[in-house]
Amino acid sequence: MFSEKCYHIFEQATDAYHVTDNVNATIHNPYPVKSIEFYLYLKNWIDAVQWHLEDIIRDPDIDPVEALRIKRRIDKSNQDRTDLVELIDSFFLDKYKEVKPLSDATINTESPAWAIDRLSILRLKIYHMEEEVHRPDATAAHKSRCEEKLATLLEQKKDLSTAIDQLLADIHAGRKYMKVYKQMKMYNDPTLNPVLYGRHS
């Protein structure tokens, strides 16, 4: 199942990131460049770094200049993440390009890669919730609450994995078809963000 491959790679990337647990650590992607495995590993690494940047920026004592620098880094990370999701969707478009949709085929509410994006984030949630369950300085009540949340996250993983594999099976069989709508984010585009293009007016 493709979801199993994804989750295994996400586990590898998450574990590798937490060896140093440093947002400036260098990625060592073990997969061939431009392979789908390479892109999945990179996807989770980007998510892991951004997860921790989001933690850092919420420090109430953070220096405002540093906070702005991190906020801009998060903005770039979001753009990189979006670009990578669209790249992964291009893999599926090519994979299923010869499939002729059935006359009653329907489109899904999200593309395969955006569902896989959620699985990557879910892997990070599970990792960090497991940390909380085993946190040595946490109270028993805290650990109990986190165990309940972890059980829910694991159920979500099962359901999301099933949904991803079903979607891919439906696309392969022609029961579903996919389109990729570029996100067309406007705030990063100097020709579309009035704050940016207004600067030069």
Long-range contacts (C-beta under 8 A, 24 or more apart in sequence): 1-161, 1-165, 2-164, 2-165, 2-168, 3-116, 3-119, 3-160, 3-161, 3-162, 3-164, 3-165, 4-161, 5-37, 5-40, 6-40, 6-116, 6-119, 6-120, 6-164, 7-119, 7-123, 7-157, 7-161, 9-37, 9-40, 9-41, 9-44, 10-40, 10-43, 10-44, 10-119, 10-120, 10-123, 11-123, 12-41, 13-41, 13-42, 13-43, 13-44, 13-45, 13-48, 14-44, 14-48, 14-123, 14-124, 14-127, 16-45, 17-45, 17-48, 17-49, 18-48, 18-127, 21-52, 23-49, 23-52, 23-53, 23-56, 36-88, 36-91, 39-84, 39-87, 39-88, 39-91, 40-88, 40-116, 40-120, 42-84, 43-81, 43-84, 43-85, 43-88, 43-116, 43-117, 43-120, 44-120, 44-123, 44-124, 46-77, 46-80, 46-81, 46-84, 47-81, 47-120, 47-121, 47-124, 48-124, 49-77, 50-74, 50-77, 50-78, 50-81, 51-124, 51-128, 53-77, 75-187, 75-188, 79-185, 79-188, 81-117, 82-183, 82-185, 85-113, 85-114, 85-116, 85-117, 86-113, 86-180, 86-182, 86-183, 87-113, 88-112, 88-113, 88-116, 89-113, 89-114, 89-178, 89-180, 90-180, 92-168, 92-171, 92-178, 93-178, 93-180, 96-171, 96-172, 96-178, 99-171, 99-172, 99-173, 99-174, 99-177, 100-174, 101-174, 101-176, 101-177, 102-173, 102-174, 102-175, 105-174, 105-175, 105-176, 105-177, 106-175, 106-176, 106-177, 107-176, 107-177, 107-178, 107-179, 108-167, 108-170, 108-176, 108-178, 111-178, 111-179, 111-180, 112-164, 112-167, 112-168, 112-171, 112-178, 115-160, 115-163, 115-164, 115-167, 116-164, 118-160, 119-157, 119-160, 119-161, 119-164, 122-153, 122-156, 122-157, 122-160, 123-157, 125-153, 126-150, 126-153, 126-154, 126-157, 129-153
